[in-house]
Amino acid sequence: MARDRRRMLVVDGYNVLRSGSRYQRISQPDYTDDAFNRAREALINDVVHFAGREWRATVVFDGGGNAFSTGDPTSVGGVRVQFSPAGFSADKLIEKLAREGRENGFEVLVVTSDATIQDTVFGLGVDRMSAEGFCRDMARYYEEARLDDSPRVAPKTTVAGRIDADTLAKLRALRDGR
């Protein structure tokens, strides 16, 4: 039944990187290109895991101040990654994606801690999640995955384990020549 739901996830990339504790640890204490790129990659990977096959996901980064930003999306692990085009803020792109999603019958969830975006999309009937809420969900996801990957001893399935005790005793007596 859940597969019939049409769900769209829109993530305010830079807001989540700056507001979510999970990503601040990666890019702190400085915002060098390498540290910030690692945080951005971690966020995109987290969105890939969060979205799975249930969500049509887009991570939006602000490219409005970059004269060379075209706004063309790329895809990473089934998630759209999109920088807003030159002269166009990420906030406006997020609002546009949320509005179009609702108009097309999607359940839309926007991940941001920006109060203005949250208020705007709430007025559209869109669900919201804070950056820190997303970080907590991802920490829980990875903890569950870690626990699922714990080594386990496979039970031995032998004939001795599947027959009754009297028959097993008789077979051992035959084997041992008693």
N, C-alpha and C positions, 0 to 999 in steps of 0.2 A: 504494500500500500504506500509506503514512504517513497518508493521509486516514482510514483505517479506525481509527486509534488514537484513543482517547478520552483527552484530556489536559486537566488542570486546573492552573492556575497561581494561587497565592495569594501575595500580596505584603504584607508587614508594612510598611505605608506610612511611619509615622513613624520606625520603626527604620531603614529604608533611607534616608530623608531625613537622618537624623542620622549614619549610619555610612558612607554612600556618598560618596566624594570628588566625584563628579559633581554632587551636589545641595548639598553643603556650600559649593561655590564660588558657587552661586546665592544661598543664603540668608545667607552670611557677609558681614560680621562681625556682623550683628545678626539677630535673629529678628523683625523687624517684620512686620506682617500682609502687606504687599505682597511683601516678599522671600520669606516663607514660602509665600505663595500661589503665587508664580512657581515655586518649587521643587516644590510639590505638583503644579502643572499640568505641569511638565516630567516628573515621575515618571509621571503618568498617561499622557502622550503616549508616553513610552518603553515603558510596558507595552502600549499599543495596538500599537506597532510590533513589539515582541517577540512578542506573542501571535499577531498576524496571524489567520489562519483556523484555525490548528492547535491553539490553546489556548482553553479556556473560562477567562477570567481574572477575578480579583477583587482589588482593592486594598482592604485593610482599614486604617482609621485608628481610633485610640482616641477614642471619644466617651463613655466610661464616666463621666467626671467632669462631663459636661454634662447637667444635669437635663432639657434639652429634646431630647436625642438619642433618636430613635425607633428607629434601626437600620435604617430603610428604605433599600434600595439604590437608586442611580441608575445610569444607563448613560451612558458617554462612549465613543464610537467602538467600541462592542461590548464594552467592558470594564465590569464591575460595580464601582462605587465605593461602599463601605459603611463608615459610621461605626458602631462598636459602640453598642448602646443604653445608655441611662443605667444605671449600676450594673453594667455588664458589660464586662470588659476586652477589648481587641483580641486579646490573647493567647488567651483562651478562645474567641473567635469564630474565630480562625485554626485552632486545634486542632479545633474543631467542623467547619469547612468541610473540612479535610484528612481527618478521619475519615469524614465523609459521602461525600466524593469516592471514597475507597478502597472503602467499602462498596458504592458504586454502580458499581464497576469502572473507575474512572478511574486513569490514571497521574497522580499528583499531585506537583507541584513547589512547595515553599514557599521564598520568597525572604525571608531574614531573617539578621541576625547575632546574634540573641538566642539564646544557648546553651541556655536552658531550652526554648524553643520547638523548636529544632533537635533536641534530645534526645527531646522528647515525640513529635514527628511521625516521627522516625526509627523509634521503637518501633511506629509504625503502618504502617511500610513505605513511607514517603513520602520522596521525594528532596528534598534541600536545596541551596540556593545562597546564598552570603553576599551581603551588600549590595554589597561591593566587586567580587565576581565578576559580579554583574548590571551594575554600572557598566562593567566592562571589556567585557562582551559588547555593551553599548549603544554604547560608543565604537567598537568594531570594526564594528558594524552601520552606524553613521553614516559611518565612514571608507570602507567598501565602497560605500555609497550615493553618497558624494562622488566616488569614483573612477569609478563607473558613469556619473555625470552629466558627466564630463569631455567637453568639446567634441571632436568627431571630424570629420574631413573625410570627407564621403561620397564613395565612389569613383564616378567618372563611368563610366557604362556607355554606350559609343558603339559604333557599327558598327566603327570603326577598331580598337577594342580586342578585338573578337571574331573578326576574320578574320586569315588568315595574312599574313605579310610580303610575299610575292610578289604576292598579289591586291591588297593595299593599295598597293603601288608602282604597279601597272598602273592602278588607279583614280585615283591622284594624277596620273599622267601624262595620263590622259584629261581630268581636270579642268583641268590647267594648259595643255592644248593642245599637248603635245609630240609 
